[in-house]
Each structure stands twice: as structure tokens, then as C-alpha cells.
């Protein structure tokens, strides 16, 4: 029963921490770690049992599960990597995950050896472990900051690729520690690295090929596809690890990259499934691993732990500037990359695994006992680094990006699907109030007219990959779908819900003629309904063609929204409100934003003005 209660608390706390972090705009991992640190002591105190950490979930079960979960997380990260993002910057990514990792490893090793007075072998292993960062931390930060496309792609690629690179480096160092042959391990290390790379690339490539062929021939039914991909990921990960330790991380990362860049079959549904699974796994893993760490272990590090975190912040600058020397990266882009290297779940998992393995080997007499005692510091030091780097980078990267001019100060802009006359008039009224707008349409005449009015526009389909992947949406946080085609509006809202969230996508209400009921899109597929339930594309076009205009009206205590409605009657269509420069979209189910102190934007008949 204890295990049931404990696991229930882990899952519940994980999701609650994720939600609180979202509401408070804080790095989720910070709250997950805090929840983990507090969970076990509180639970042990309530139960009166001070050894629950070892009794509830044994190491022989926990760490294999952690390894499989990390494999799924890295696979999901690989699915987000597209080669098109590397135009002109592929060489920089390669240098970051080679030169950058090497500089980070060497300098971190030296600082750890000096500050913690540990054996050089343990310091070298710790330095290798802390070269990683990972998609579990970098990805959410980039989604929150939304920096310029080039530097964002660089940070994403480095954060995902250097996880398997760092993990493999840590394995090679561990093998050298185990053999005790640091002075003569060069050839062994080179061969092990090549073997790991070959196993990873071949294993990932073959698995991707098999999955693509099965999908192309429709040999996997729809209801089994997500499960089949998950099984393929864990199977290829385990098989690669049996051939070469930690080659599985390379395998699953390369598998994700290969699937993301092939054009034969769509894997979008797999990406969505893995994203949801990743959130759950991260929530559980961080709390599980953090709950096994005693506060006394962390406290024993003293001031050396804080100095070590501070040193890592400086080491990151050295690694980035050494890696990007001679490239065409701007100075501000280098500074941004230097301010983003938080550690995540891979560092936590690998440090815990190696600490246990070193203690096991020492118990068998294959390693000296003093080395096992020092290995107990690996997990506490790593968790201090995770907390410190996530706190520093998570809280500072957004203002730093804005200060460097690599991210917009506001993301309240609106992307309009459609550029007809009434849409242009609405967008222009918002543009005049300082709101960032961009109109997308496939009608060349609409595009030309939009440009003549001085509004930012894009000649493309709102459903095209170009709009989502290539268009600069840094200042835009909402989609307003106002094309004449209800199906296009619905599909656009579904596509951009992944970018802006379901709360940030809106579309016009469908036509409600009885004869058209059979061709309407199902309600559960729709986004938030714009303006009013009776405001359709046809009605807007007719009203605008017969002389209606977009009008701005300040609301006050003396002239409220009720007074406005009395003056203009039911023909007026409230569209937006502006409160202290923030644009709020009026929807069919919420018109509460039309309060005194705001500016109301609405469509009214000219004769009534």
C-alpha cells in the first residue's frame, strides 16, 4: 500500500508542479525538484519509517525504468530536429557538440577536482556527466522565450545532440576509471567511441527504415501506431545498449532525427503522443530521483557547491566562444548561447547510475573503497548543478534575449488567416494601436491590397509548412482564422494550437443554414468562436460591403458598454478591446473584457455613426 500511495503522490505532484509552473511562468523543473526534495522526508515523517527510499522502489527496478524513460525523451527531442533549420549553421552545431563539449569537460573537471578535493578519476567522470544539457530543459525555455529562428535552432540542436554525446563520453571515462588505465586508454576510448557511433547510427537508421516501410504499406493499424513506435524505441535502445553501453542514446536520437526528416510518411501523430508522454515522464522522473536525495548530502557540499555552479556559468562562456570563433555568428547570438546551458534529466540519471555502479564495483573489490565514497558525491553535486543552472538560466534567459534584441518583448500579436477587405480593416485598426499583425492569404489581389495599406503580409497558404516553420512569429501569440472557408479556418486552428495553445486560436462561426448542417465541421474540432455566434464570414462581408466601418470607442464610467449597445443597437459587432496597450479578443462565450477604461473596437453601420 505504501508503494501505491507514494507513486500516486509522485504523479499528482508532478502534474500539479507543471501546472503551477505554467501559471507562474517559471521553469517547471525547478518546482519538480523542490517537490521531489520535500516529498520523501514528509512522507517518511508521516509514516514514521525512515528507510522508505530503499523499500518503496529498489534500484534494480528504478534505474532501468529511468533509462527507458530517458530514451523516450531523447527520441521525442530528435523528432523535433529538422535539417532545414541548419542552413548555414550546421558547422556551428558540430563545433558546439565537439569543441564545446571538450572545453566544458576539461574545465569542469579541473574546477571539480579543486573545489571538492576529490580523486581526478571522479572529477573527470563528473566533468563528462555535466557536459550534457538536454531537451527536457532547453526545449521548454526556448518555447517560452521564442528567440530569433537562427539562434533558437542552434540552441535546440545543441541541447538535444549533446545529450547522447555527453552520455557516451561519460561511459568512456567510466570504462577508463574501471580499467584504471588512464595513461594507456587512448586507443580503447577511440575504438569504443567509434563502435558507439556505428551502433547508434546503424541501429537508429535500420529502425527508422523498418518503421517507414511498415507505415507505407499500412501494415500497422492506426490504433497501434503510437504503441508500435514506443515499442520500437525501447527495443532499439535496449538492443544497442547490449551491443555497446550507452549506444542506445545515440540510437534513439538518430532514430528521431531520421523519422523527422523523411518525406515518405507522416509522423505528426507520433510527435503529439510523444510530447504528451514526455511531460508525464519528466514530471515523474525528476520527483523520483530528487526524492531519493537526502538534504544532508546536499548540505555537506557547503559553499563549494555554490562556487561550482558559478564556475560552470563562466565555463559556458568559454566553451561557446571557443566553439564559435571564426564563424558568422553575431556577438549577441554568442552571448545568448552562453547564457543557456541548464542541466536536465540525463545528467541526473547518469550521475545516479554511475554512483551506484562504482559502489557496486567497490563492494566486489574491483575498485578501491575511497573511490566509492567519493562517488557518493556525484548525485548531490549534479542535483545542485541542475537546480542552480535551471534557476539562473530559467529566470534570466528571457530578459537577456529581449535585451539582446533576439526576442520580442511582447507576444500579443495576431496572425490573421485571410486578407479580405473586412479583415484588412480590422487588422489595420489594431496595427494603428501598436498591435503586431500579419495577414496570410493565397489570393494575390488580397495580398496586393494589404501591402498597399502598409500591413505586413505573406502570400502563402495558412496550412503550409512554410508559415509554421519559416515565418517569423516571434511577436505573435494568437491566430484569428477569418477565411471564407470554414474547413480551412478549422484546420488552421488545429495546426496552430500546437504553436499558440488552444487558448490562442480563434475562428469565425460557421454558417447555420439548415441545408448545410451535413457539411459543417464537427463542433469538437473547432477553435474559440470569434465575436458572436451569429457573426459568420458571409455576414461580415455583407456588412462591410454595404458600408459598415470599424470604429474605436473609449469606454468610461459615464459611457459604458451598455450605453454603447443602447446607442448602436444589436447591429454593432464588438470585435476587440484594448486595455493599457493589450489587445483582447472578444469571443462568443466571453464579452467581459468590455469594461470601463478600455477602448472598444467594433463594426458599426456608417449611418449609425
N, C-alpha and C positions, 0 to 999 in steps of 0.2 A: 504493500500500500504506500510505503514511503516513496518508492520509485515513481508511482503514478502521480502522487501529489507534487513531487519535485519536477517531473517533466511537464506537468500542467503549468506550474509556475514559470518554468523556463519559456515555454511557448507564449503564454499570456504576457509575461513581462517583455518579451522580445517584440511582440506586435505593438503593445502599448508604448514602448520606448520609441519605436519607429514613428508612431502617430504623433507623439509629443514633439519629437524632433522636427517633423514636417510642419507642425503648427508654429513652433518657436523658431523655425529657420536655423536649426542647429545641426551639426554633424551627428547623424544617427548613431555612429559607432561610439561616440562619447557617452551617450546615455545607455547604450547597451553594455559598455564596460562597467559603468557605475552600477547598473542593475546587477551585473554579474558579481561584482565585488561585494555587494550588500546581501545578495540572495542567500548564499550558503551560511554565513555567520548568523543571520537572522533565523534561518530555518533550523540550524543546529541548536541555537539558543532556545527556540520554541519547543523543539523535540527533546532537548536535554542530552542529545547524543553528539559528542564532539568528533566522531570519526565517519560522519556520513559521506564525506567526499570520496573515500575509498570504497564504501559499502554500496552506495547507490548505483554508480556506473563504473565498472572496472576499466583499467587502462587497456586491457585486451579487447574490449568492445568499443570504447570511446574513440581511440585514435584511428582504427580502421574506418570508422564512420566519418571522422573528421577528414581523413584523406579522400574518401569518396566525395564528400561534400565540396572540398576544395577543387576536385576535378570538375565537378559540375559548374562551379562558379567560374573557373578559368575557361571552360568551354563556352559558357554564355558570354564571357568577355571577348573571346575570339570571334563569336558570331557578330559582334558589333564593329569589327575591323574590315574596312574596305580599301583595296589598293588604290582606288581613285583618290582617296584622301592624302596619298603620299606623293602627289605630283610635285616634284621639285624639292621634297623634304625627306625622301626615303633615306638618303645618305645620313641626314641628321639623326633619324631614329636609330639607324645602325650604330652610329658613334655613341649615342646615349646609352644603348644597351650593351656596348662593349667597353669603350674607353670610360664612359661614365660609371659603369658598374665596377670596373677595375680600380678607378680612383677612389670611389666610395669604399670599396673593400679594404684597400691598403690603409687609407687614413682612419677609417673606423677601427680597424684592428689596432693601430698604434694608440689611439685615444683610449680604447677599452683596456688595453694592456697597462697603460699609465695610470688611469683613474681607479681601476678596480683591483690592481695588483694581482692579476690572475696569470696563469700559465699562458705562454704565447700560443699554444695549440688551441686553447679555449677561446682566446681573444681572436684568433684567426677565424675560427668557426663562427663566432658571434658576428664578426665583420661581414662574413659571407651571408649570413642569415639576414642581416639588416640592409643588404643591397636592394631588397625587393620593396615594392610599394603595393600595387595591385588594383584591380578594378573595383574591389569592394569599397575602397575609399575614394580613389581618384574619380571614378565614374560619377557617383552622386555629387561630388563637388563641382565637376565640370557641367553637369546638368543644371546645377543651381547658379553657377557663375555665368555660363554660356559665353565664353570668350570668343575672340575672332576665330574664324574657321581654321586658319593655318596653325596657330599655336594650340588650339584645342585639340586638333588631330594629333599633333606631336605628343601632347601630354597623354592622350588616350592610348596611343600606340605604345609609348614607353611604359606606361603604367601596367599594361596587360602583358607585353612581351617580356619585360624584365622579371616577372614573377617566376616563370619556368627557368629563365637564365640564372637568377639568383638561387633558386632552389637546387638546381644542378650543381652550381658552384659550391653550395653548402655540402652537398653529398660528396663531392670530390675532396673537399677539405676534411670531411669526416673520415673518409676512407684513408686519407693520409695520416690522420690522427690515430686511427685504429692500427694501421700498419707501423706507425712510428717511424716512417721513412720520409720525413720532410725533405731531407737533403737529396734523396735519390728518387723522388716520386714524380719527376717531370714527365717521363715517358708514360708512366702508368696513368697520370692525370690526363695527358693529351689523348691517349687511346680511349680512356673512359668517357671523355667529353665527346669524341668523335662517335663512339658507339651510342651514346645517349642521343646525339643529334640524328644519327641514321635511324635508330629505332623509333624516335619520335616522329620524324618526317614520314618515314615509310608507313608506320602504323597509322598515323593520322590520315595520310593520303589514301591508303587502301580502305580504311573505314569509310571515309567520305565517298570514295568511288562506289563502294557496295551500297551505301545508303541512297546515293543519287540514282543508281541503276534500279534499285527496288522501287523507288518513288516514280521513276519514269515509266515503269511497266505496271504501275498501280498494283504492286504485289503486297503493299501494306495498306490495310483499310484505314480510313480517316480516324476512326476512334482509337486505333493503336499507334498512330504515328508518333505522338509525343512520347508515349511509353517506349516505343521502339528506339527512338533517338536516345532517350535516357539510358536504356539498356546498352546500347552501342557505346555510349560514352564511358560508362563504368567498366564495361568489358574490355575495351581497348586500353583504358587506363591501367587496369589490373594486369592485363597481359603484358603490356610494355614494362611495367614495374618488375614483373617476374623475370623478364629478359635482362633489364638493366635498371637498377634502383633510380627512382625519380624520373625515368624517361617518360612515365605516364603523364606528367605535367606538360611536357613538350608535345606529346601525342594529342592530348585533348585541346590544347591551344591551337595547334596546327589544324586539327580537325574542324574547329570552329571557323578559322580563317578560310579554309578551303570551301566549306559549305557556304559561307557568306559571299564568296566571290565567284561561285559558279553560276551559270545562267540557265541551266537545264531545267531545274525545278525550283519552286518557291519554298522557302523555309520560314516564312514570316510567322506562321502559326507556331512553329517550334521556338522561335525567338520570344514570342509573347509568353509561352509556357515557361521557358527557362528564366525569363525575367521575374515572373511571379515566384518561381521556385527559389531563385537566388535570394530574394528578400526574406523568405522564410528560413533558408539555410543560414544566412548571415545572422539573423536575429537569434537563432538557436545556438550557433557555434560560438559567437562571442560571449554570450552569457555562460554557456557551459564551461568554456576554457577559463574565463575570468573568475568564475565561482570556485574553481579549484585552487586559486592562488590565495595564499594567506597574506593578510595585511602585514604581518611581522616580516615576511620575506621581502616585501617591497620596502618597508621602513628600514630594513637592515642596510639598504644601499646608501642611505644618508644623502648628503649633498652631492656625492659623486654621481648619483642618478640624474639630478638636475643639470649638473655640469655636462654630463654626457649628452643629454638631449640638446643642450645649447651648442655643443660642439658639432653635432650632426647637422644642425641648421647651417652652420658655416661650411661644413664639408659639402653640403649640397651645392652651394655656390661654386666651390672649387671644381666639383665634378661637371657641372653644366658648362662652365666657361672653358674648361679643358676640352670638353666634347664638341663644343660649337665653335671653337677657334677656327677662323678661316672660312666659315660658312656665311651665307647671306642673311642669317637671322638678324633682326634688329636688336639693338641693345635692350629695349623694353621687353621684347619677347624672351630674351635670355633671362632677364630678371624675373619674369613671370614663371618660367620653368624652374628657376632656382628657388622659388617660393612655394613649390608644390612637390613634396615627396613624402606624404604620410605613409606610415606602415599599416598593414592590414592583417587579414586572417591568415595569409600564407606565412607571414613571419611568426604569428602566434602559434600556428600549428606546427611548423617546422622546428621552432625552438623547443616546444614541449616534447616533441618526438625524440629529438636528439638528446635532450637531457635525460629522458628515461632510458634511451638506448645506451648511453655512456654509463649510467648507473648499473644497468644490467651487465654490461661487459666487465665493469669493475668487480661486480659481485662474482663473476665467473673467473676472475683473475686475469683477464685479457688486457685490462687497463689498470694503471696504478690508482689506488684509493683516493689520493689527493685530487686527482683529475676529476673523479666522480663528485667529490664535494664541491669543487668549483663549477662543475656542470649544473649544479642546482641553481646557480645564479642566472643561467641562460633565460629561463622563463620570466623571472621577475624583471630583469633588465629589459627584455623585449616588450613586456607589457607596459613598463614605464615609458619606453620609447613610443609605443603605439598611442598611449594616452597623450603624451606630450606633443608628438608631431600632429596628431589629429586635432588637438585643441588649438595649437598655434596656426597650422595651415588652414584648418577649417574655419576659424574665426577671422583670419586675416586675408585670405586669398581674394574674397570678393571686393573689399575696398582697395586692395592692391591692384587688382585688374582694372577697376574703374579709374584709379589714379594714373595708371599707365596708359589709359586710353584703349585698352583691349577688351573692354566690356561696357555695355550701356549702363547708365545709372538707373534707368527705369525700363521695365519690360511690359508696359501697359499699352504698347502699340497694337494696332489691329491689322490683320491680313484679311482683305476683302476678296472673296471668290465672286467674280463678276464685276463688270465695269460699265453697266448701262447708265443712262442718264441720271436716274434717281440715285443709284449707288454712288456715282461721281459727286452728286450734290451733297449727299450725306458725308462722304469721305472728305470733301473739301471743307465742310463746316467744322469737322474735327481737326483737320490739318491746320486751319486758321487758329485753333485754340491750343496749338502746340502738340497735339497728339500725333505720334508717328503712325502713318498709314501706308499701305502698299496694296495696289489692286492687281489682281491676276485674272486674265481673260484670254480666250482663244479667238475672239473677234477682233480683227485688225482695225476696223473702224472705231470700236470702243477704245482700243489701246491708243490710237492716234488722238482721239478726242481727250482722253485722260492726260496724255502728255502735253497737249495744248493748254490744258488747265493747270499745268505745273505740278501734277501729282505723281509720286513715284509709282511706277507700274512695271509689269512683267508680262510679256507675251508668251504664255505657256498654259498648259492645262493644270488646273489646281490639283489634279490627281497624278501628275507626273513626278517621277523620282527627282527631277531637277529642282522642283520647288522645295521639297523637303531636305534634299542633301546639299544643294549648291547655293540656294538663295540665302542671303544674309538675313537671318531672323533674330539677330541679337537684341534688338529693341522691341520686338513684337512678342506678345504673350497670349493673343487671342485670335480666333478665326471667326469671321462673320460670313457665312455662306449665303449669298443672295443672287445666285444664278437663276434663270427661269426654269431650270430643270431640277425638280425635287430630288430625283435619284442622285444627280451629281452633288447636290448640297449634302445629302445624307452620306455619300461615300467620302466626300471631303471632310466632313465632321468626324467620321470614323478614322480616317487616316491621321488627322491632326490631333485627335485625342491622345495619341502616343506622344506628341510633342508638347502640347499645352495642357494635357489633362482634360478629363470630361467636363470639368467646371469651366474650361476656357474655350469651348467650341459652341457655336450658335448657328441656327439656320432658320429660314423663314418657314412659316406654317404651310402645310400642303393645301392644295385646293380641296374643297369639301363637297363638290357636286356628287350627288348620289350615283350618277352614272360612272364615276371614276373611282369608286371605292375599291374595285377589284384590281386597280393598277397602282394603288398607293403603297408606299413603303411602310412596313410594319412599325408600329409606334416604338417598340423597344430598340429599334435601330437608330432612332432619331437623336439629335442633339437637343440642347436647350432651345426652346422656341422664342424667336425674336419678337419683341414689341408686344403684339397681342395675337390671340389665337385666330382672329379673323383677318389678320394682315398677311396676305399672300403676295407672291411676286406679281401676279396679274393686277391685283388691286393697287399695289404701289405704282406700277407702270401707268395704269389708267389715271390715277390721281395726279401723278406728275405730268402726264401728257395734257391734262385738262387745266393746268395752271397752278397746281399746288406747289408750295415752296417750303424749303427747310428754314425754320425760324428758331432763333435763340431768345429765350426769355429768362431773366433772372427772377428767381422766386425769393420772396421775403416773408416776414411775419405778416405784413399787410396784404401781400399778394401771394397767396399760397397756391398749391396745386389745385385745390378745389375751386378757387377763384378762376384759375386758368381754364379749367374744364367748363365752368359756367359761361365764360366768355366765348370759347371756341366750340363748345358742344362736343358731341360724340364723333364729329368728323375729324377732329385733331388726333394725330397718331404720335404719342410720346415715343421717342427713339432712344435718347441718351440723356444722362445728367453729368454735369461736371462739377466736382466738389474739390476746391483747392487744387486745381490742375489735374485731378484724377478723373478719368472718363469711366463712367459706369454704364453698362448696357442694360436697358430696361427689357425685361423678359415677360412672357405671358403669365408666369406664376409669381412674379415679384416686381412690383412697381413702387416699392417702399423707398427707393433712393430719391424720389422727387420730393425733397424736404426743403424747408426754407434755408436759404444760404447757398443753394446750388443754382447752376444755370441749366435750364431745361432746353433740350434740342428736340424739336418735333416737326412733323409735317402738317401744314395747315393750308387751307384754300386761300388763294390770293385775295379773293373778295372779302374774306373774313378778317384780314389783317388790318 
